[in-house]
C-alpha cells in the first residue's frame, strides 16, 4: 500500500520537524506530501529530505484528496480541523490531547495495543509522551504477570512544552550563570534554571495535575483495564531532550528482577541498559535521537513481594510523539 496524498499539520513545530525527518528515514510510502499550518507559518519554506516545500494554509479545502493526516497541534486546533479532514475521507493520526479519551477514538501505541486500531472512525490518537514510554515498559510485564498498581515519578524535559520550553531553559540558564538574577518565567510556572518544578499542567483532581491525570486515564484506556491503579507525580527538569521516569510496578503474580529483565529485553521497542557495577544505566542524553524506550536499574521492590522497580528514559519528541505517530501510520497500512 502507498498513501496517495499525505498531509502534515503543524509542520513547523518541534514534533512536526521530527515527523518530517522520520518520513524520510523510515521511508513511509506516499506519492505527494503537503505541509499545513496556521496563517502565521503559512508560506514558510521547509526542507523534506532533498526537497524544499512551502507550508500551506490550514483550511478545510486543504484536505481535498488527502487520505492520511499526521498532526501535532494544540488541542483547540485539532478540535476544529479534524472534522474537516474526516469529512473529506482522510484518516487523522492526532498528537493532541483533544481526542484521546473520546470512546470512539482508539488511543494507540503500536507495541502495546495494535489491535485497537481496527475500531477507528477516521481519527486515531497518540498518547501523551510520558504515558507512551511508560506503557511500552509496562506491556511485557502486564502480559506475563498482570499489573495491579503503578507508582511513577517523571522527570520531564523542557521540550515537552515545545520549542518555547527549550528557549526558556537557555535564557534562564544564561541569566543564572551571568548572575543577572532570576529569569522571568513565561512558559513554566517558575524559573527552570538549576531547578525542578513539581507541576506540569493545571490543577485537575484532588491535588493532581492535568499531566498526571493523563497518565492515569490514558494508561487504563490503552490496556483496556480500568482496574490498573496509577499514582503519578510529574516534574519538569532542566533537561532539553528526554523524559525520565522512576517506575514501581506491583504485579498480580510474583516476578523476579531477572525475569523482568528478560521480558524487557525481548520486548519490541525496548533496550535494556542495566549494569550498576559498571555505572551503566540510561540517562536523558543517551536517548536523544533514539526511537527506543531505554530501561535500567531493574530491581525487586524491597517493600513488596510483587513489586518491580526500574528506571525508564525516552526521547519525548520521538517515541513520545513523532515516532509513535509514524508507527501508527505504518500500522494502518497493515490493518
Secondary structure, 3 states (H helix, E strand, C coil): CCEEEEEEECCCCHHHHHHHHHHHHCCCCEEEEEEEECCCCCCCEEEECCEEEECEECCHHHHCCCCEEEECCCHHHHHHHHHHHHHCCCEEEECCCCCCCCCCCEECCHHHHHHHHHHCCCEEECCCHHHHHHHHHHHHHHHHHCEEEEEEEEEECHHHHCHHHHHHHHHHHHHHHCCCCCCCCCCCCCCCCCCEECCCCCEEECCEEHHHHHHHHHHHHHHCCCCCEEEEEEEEECCCCCEEEEEEEEECCCCCHHHHHHHHHHCCCEEECEEHHHCEECCHHHHCCCCCEEEEEEEECCCCCCEEEEEEEECCCHHHHHHHHHHHHHHHHHC
